[in-house]
Amino acid sequence: MYSISTHCLHAESLHSALDKLVPYTKNVEIMSDGPHLLTDTKLLESYSFRYSIHAPSRGVNIASVLEPIRRASVEVIADTFALAAEVDAPVVVHPGYFAWEYEYELAEQHLRASLAQIRAESIQYGVTYFIENMGNWGYFFLKEPKDLPLLDGALFCLDVGHANECGNLDRFLPSSFAHVHLHDNDGKSDSHESVGKGTIDFDAVMKRVAENNVKTPVIEVESFDGALETLDILTKRYGS
């Protein structure tokens, strides 16, 4: 049932990370950034995991008001879709940000343009994708539930840690999310702690996960030990 993100082993090579995850899960989300950046799927195909892919995000901004950067960001997402199609993996995408508050309206226009292009690319490649809510990081879109209409029909990935950091998890939970990232924090920082180390009510979270029929909730914890601890807790408390 549960997937584990390679986020917990991001300081290691992707090969090493996948080797370490083999005994614990059949589902893995690839954090395609840094040492885990995907350029082909040969390594993924050498394992029997079912995958999801978190598209590159650190250098990508699909809401950029600078048109060349916006176009390039969409191209990065499209390239990720092409790889995802080869391993039948859905893709998680960040919604981007605006650098200055007075640029909000233009950035929103650019975000809408990017999402329309991303939707077209997803159809071309036959790939499912989700847009993820953001933590309390500057001028990111989708920090608040009021931004959900911006998705214009795109599927939503609820990151419960991000929502908790922004103080609005209770308002995000009623949404119809189709993918979920599970990690804990104290409501003040995006620390990606294991379940039970922060302030999140996971009984309420997992109730909504079940109601939304999310088949493979993703454990996106900072440390490998913490990810395994979370897997054990969730399995014992909510089943496998």
Residue pairs with C-beta under 8 A, 6 or more apart in sequence:
1 27
1 215
1 216
1 217
1 235
1 239
1 240
2 25
2 27
2 216
2 217
2 218
2 219
2 231
2 234
2 235
2 240
3 25
3 27
3 28
3 29
3 50
3 52
3 216
3 217
3 218
3 219
4 21
4 24
4 25
4 27
4 28
4 29
4 218
4 219
4 227
4 231
5 28
5 29
5 30
5 31
5 54
5 181
5 218
5 219
5 220
5 221
5 227
6 14
6 17
6 18
6 21
6 28
6 29
6 30
6 31
6 36
7 29
7 31
7 54
7 192
7 220
7 221
7 222
8 219
8 220
8 221
8 222
8 223
8 224
8 226
8 227
9 16
9 17
9 20
9 21
9 224
10 17
10 31
10 33
10 34
10 35
10 36
11 35
12 20
12 35
13 35
14 30
14 35
14 36
14 38
14 43
15 43
17 36
18 28
18 43
18 44
18 47
18 49
20 224
21 28
21 49
22 47
24 228
24 231
25 49
25 231
26 48
26 49
26 50
27 49
27 50
27 51
27 52
27 216
28 47
28 49
28 50
28 51
28 52
29 51
29 52
29 53
29 54
29 92
29 218
29 220
30 36
30 38
30 44
30 51
30 52
30 53
30 54
30 89
31 54
32 38
32 53
32 54
32 55
32 56
32 80
33 54
33 56
33 57
33 58
34 58
37 56
38 44
38 53
38 80
38 83
40 83
41 83
41 86
41 87
44 51
44 87
45 86
45 87
50 88
50 89
50 216
51 84
51 87
51 88
51 89
52 89
52 90
52 91
52 92
52 179
52 216
52 218
53 80
53 83
53 84
53 89
53 90
53 91
53 92
54 91
54 92
55 76
55 77
55 80
55 91
55 92
55 93
55 94
56 76
56 80
57 93
57 94
60 73
60 76
60 77
60 94
60 96
61 69
61 70
61 73
61 96
61 97
62 70
62 73
62 74
62 77
62 93
62 94
62 95
62 96
62 110
62 111
62 114
62 115
62 118
63 70
63 95
63 96
63 97
63 98
63 107
63 108
63 110
63 111
63 114
63 141
64 70
64 73
64 96
64 107
64 110
65 98
65 99
65 103
65 106
65 107
65 110
67 110
70 110
70 113
70 114
73 96
73 114
74 114
74 117
74 118
74 121
77 91
77 93
77 118
77 121
78 117
78 118
78 121
78 125
80 91
81 91
81 121
81 122
81 124
81 125
81 127
81 129
82 125
84 90
84 91
84 125
84 127
85 125
85 126
85 127
89 127
90 127
90 128
90 129
90 130
90 179
91 122
91 127
91 128
91 129
91 130
92 129
92 130
92 132
92 157
92 179
92 181
93 118
93 129
93 130
93 131
93 132
94 131
94 132
94 134
94 140
95 111
95 131
95 132
95 133
95 134
95 140
95 141
95 142
95 147
95 150
96 107
96 110
96 111
96 114
96 140
96 141
97 107
97 134
97 137
97 138
97 139
97 140
97 141
98 104
98 106
98 107
98 139
98 141
99 139
100 139
101 139
104 139
107 139
107 141
108 141
108 150
111 141
111 150
112 150
112 152
115 131
115 150
115 151
115 152
115 154
116 152
118 129
118 154
119 153
119 154
121 127
122 128
122 129
128 155
129 154
129 155
130 154
130 155
130 156
130 157
130 178
130 179
131 142
131 151
131 154
131 155
131 156
131 157
132 142
132 156
132 157
132 158
132 159
132 162
132 181
133 142
133 143
133 156
133 157
133 158
133 159
133 162
133 163
133 172
134 140
134 141
134 142
134 143
134 159
134 162
134 166
135 143
135 159
135 161
135 162
135 165
135 166
135 190
136 143
136 162
136 165
136 166
136 190
137 143
137 190
141 147
141 150
142 148
142 150
142 151
143 162
143 166
144 166
144 168
144 171
145 168
145 171
145 172
145 175
148 156
148 175
155 177
155 178
155 179
156 175
156 176
156 177
156 178
156 179
157 177
157 178
157 179
157 180
157 181
158 172
158 173
158 175
158 177
158 179
158 180
158 181
159 180
159 181
159 183
159 220
160 169
160 172
160 180
160 181
160 182
160 183
160 200
160 205
161 181
161 182
161 183
161 184
161 185
161 190
161 191
161 192
161 198
161 200
161 220
162 181
162 190
163 169
163 172
163 173
164 184
164 185
164 187
164 198
164 199
164 200
165 185
165 187
165 188
165 189
165 190
167 187
169 200
169 205
170 204
173 204
173 205
173 208
174 208
176 212
177 208
177 212
177 214
178 212
178 214
179 214
179 218
180 205
180 209
180 212
180 214
180 217
180 218
181 218
181 220
182 195
182 202
182 205
182 217
182 218
182 219
182 220
182 221
182 230
182 234
183 192
183 193
183 194
183 195
183 219
183 220
183 221
183 222
183 230
184 193
184 194
184 195
184 196
184 197
184 198
184 199
184 200
184 202
185 191
185 192
185 193
185 198
185 199
185 200
186 193
186 198
186 199
187 198
187 199
191 198
191 222
192 220
192 221
192 222
192 226
193 221
193 222
193 226
194 221
194 223
194 226
194 227
194 229
194 230
194 233
195 202
195 229
195 230
195 233
195 234
196 202
196 233
197 226
202 234
202 237
206 217
206 234
206 237
206 238
209 217
210 238
217 234
219 227
219 230
219 231
219 234
221 227
221 229
221 230
